[in-house]
Amino acid sequence: MNTLVNKLITTGVTVVGGLVATKVVEFGWKKVTGHDAPKDLEDTDNNMWEAIAFATVAAGIAALIRVTSQRGAHEAIERMQARSSKPNKAGRAEV
């Protein structure tokens, strides 16, 4: 596989992982605190410390998901490349 395809696969996996992580954090925040995650920075009803805590948790989980998804995509690409570079043994006579 060429480098462009590798980058596209890694980017795609990272974006999907980020979207999933966002939904997981929002769901977890709702379950733990009982109310929606603070999203609007200009909403004065949100507690500042709650917004800071949410941002910290969300950033940490997003970084974790990004790193693990990039590593997973890289390992998967390496496995695919290793399989495709093996010589095809079909039809060869054994000695």
GIHU-V227125 format. One record per backbone hydrogen bond with DSSP energy under -0.5 kcal/mol. NH is the residue of the N-H (numbers start at 1). CO is the residue of the C=O. E is the energy in kcal/mol with one decimal. If there is no record, write none. Layout:
nh=NH co=CO e=E
nh=NH co=CO e=E
This chain:
nh=6 co=2 e=-2.0
nh=7 co=3 e=-2.5
nh=8 co=4 e=-2.4
nh=9 co=5 e=-2.6
nh=10 co=6 e=-2.5
nh=11 co=7 e=-2.7
nh=12 co=8 e=-2.6
nh=13 co=9 e=-2.6
nh=14 co=10 e=-2.2
nh=15 co=11 e=-2.6
nh=16 co=12 e=-2.4
nh=17 co=13 e=-2.4
nh=18 co=14 e=-2.3
nh=19 co=15 e=-2.3
nh=20 co=16 e=-2.4
nh=21 co=17 e=-2.6
nh=22 co=18 e=-2.2
nh=23 co=19 e=-1.9
nh=24 co=20 e=-2.4
nh=25 co=21 e=-2.7
nh=26 co=22 e=-2.5
nh=27 co=23 e=-2.4
nh=28 co=24 e=-2.8
nh=29 co=25 e=-2.7
nh=30 co=26 e=-2.0
nh=31 co=27 e=-2.2
nh=32 co=28 e=-2.5
nh=33 co=29 e=-2.9
nh=34 co=29 e=-0.6
nh=34 co=30 e=-1.7
nh=41 co=39 e=-0.7
nh=43 co=40 e=-1.2
nh=44 co=42 e=-0.7
nh=46 co=43 e=-1.0
nh=51 co=47 e=-2.4
nh=52 co=48 e=-2.3
nh=53 co=49 e=-2.5
nh=54 co=50 e=-2.7
nh=55 co=51 e=-2.4
nh=56 co=52 e=-2.3
nh=57 co=53 e=-2.5
nh=58 co=54 e=-3.0
nh=59 co=55 e=-2.4
nh=60 co=56 e=-2.2
nh=61 co=57 e=-2.5
nh=62 co=58 e=-2.5
nh=63 co=59 e=-2.4
nh=64 co=60 e=-2.1
nh=65 co=61 e=-2.7
nh=66 co=62 e=-2.6
nh=67 co=63 e=-2.5
nh=68 co=64 e=-2.4
nh=69 co=65 e=-2.7
nh=70 co=66 e=-2.3
nh=71 co=67 e=-2.4
nh=72 co=68 e=-2.5
nh=73 co=69 e=-2.6
nh=74 co=70 e=-2.4
nh=75 co=71 e=-2.6
nh=76 co=72 e=-2.3
nh=77 co=73 e=-2.4
nh=78 co=74 e=-2.3
nh=79 co=75 e=-2.3
nh=80 co=76 e=-2.3
nh=81 co=77 e=-2.5
nh=82 co=78 e=-2.4
nh=83 co=79 e=-2.2
nh=84 co=80 e=-2.1
nh=85 co=81 e=-1.4
nh=86 co=82 e=-0.7
nh=86 co=83 e=-0.7
nh=89 co=87 e=-0.5
nh=92 co=89 e=-1.7
